[in-house]
Each structure stands twice: as C-alpha cells, then as structure tokens.
Amino acid sequence: MAKSVKKSAVAPKAQAIPSKPAAKKTVASAKANGKSMSNGTNGTSISHAQVAQLAHRFFIERGHAHGHHEEDWFRAEQALRSKAS
C-alpha cells in the first residue's frame, strides 16, 4: 500500500532573482539623444551617431558576433576621443 504524503498548506518560497549590477554610465550613454559630448581635453565634441557608427563597424569586423556591444561602444568612444585629441 502506498503511503500518502501530506501537502503543506504553505507554498514554498520563491527564490530571489539576483538583480543585474548597475551598468557603467558614460558621457555617451548619459547624452544618448544624438547630442554631442566633449572629450574633456580640448573641447572637441564627439556625437552619439559617430560612436554608434564606429561601434557598428567593430561589430561587423568581428563577424556579427553578438554579446560584445558594450565592449564595441567603449572601444569606439576611446578611438574617437584619441583621434580628436
């Protein structure tokens, strides 16, 4: 004869879902509405569109491999800032 198991009246607690760590904020992400950002050295400006275009080129050069968008973005910002100074 099979033993019956009593079900608990209390539902099991759901596991906590870890939150994502806060993303690094850049001048570009803070002013992502097509506005320009200063590179901080000589007052030259780099637009959001310029960074986006270069980051997209890096994405294409990597063979359209997803998952590296932040790396591409920071690399593009750095390249444009060093070019502007």
N, C-alpha and C positions, 0 to 999 in steps of 0.2 A: 504494500500500500504506500502510495506516495505521500510524503509529508507536505502539508500546505504551508506556505510562507506568508506571514502577515506583512502587509504593506504598511509602511509608515504613513501616518497622516500628514507628516511634514515633508514638503517637497525638498529634494536636495538643493543645496545652494549652488547657484551658477558660478562658474569660475570667472574670476576677474579677467577682463581683457586688457592686456597692457597697452597703454597709450603710446603713440609714436613720440619720439623725442622731438623737441622743438626744432624746426628747421633753421638753419643759419640764415640770417637776414643779410642781404646785400643791398647796396645802394640801388642796384638794378631791380631787385625784387620789391623794394620799397617804392620805386618810381616806375613800375612796370606799365604805365599807361601811355607809352610812346614818348615820354618825356626824356630829356637828356640828363645825364649825370656827369658830374665833374670828376676828373680822375684825381683831384686833390693836389696836384703838383703845380701845374702852370695854368690852370683854369680852362683847359680844353675840355670839350664835352664829348661823351660817347652816348649815342642814343640806344634805347631799348631795341630798336629794329636792327641796328648794327650788331649788337651782341647776339640777338636771335638768329640773324643770318649766318654769322660765323659759327655759332653753336650747331646749327643745322648742317653746315658744311662738315664739321667734325663728325657728326652723326653719320653722314653719308660716307665719309672716308673710312669709318670703322665698319662699314658693310651693313648699315642699318640695324646694328645690334642695339636692342632696347635695354633700358635699365641703367644707363650712364648719363642721363640728361643733366643732372646737377654737375657732374664732372665736366661735361661739354660746356655748360654755361660758365662755370668758374674759369675754365681754360680760355674761353672766348673773351671774358672780361679782362683777364690778365694779359692776353695777347694784345687786345685793343689799347689797354692802358699803357703797356710798354711801348707800343707803336706811337701813341700820342705824345709821349714824353720825350 
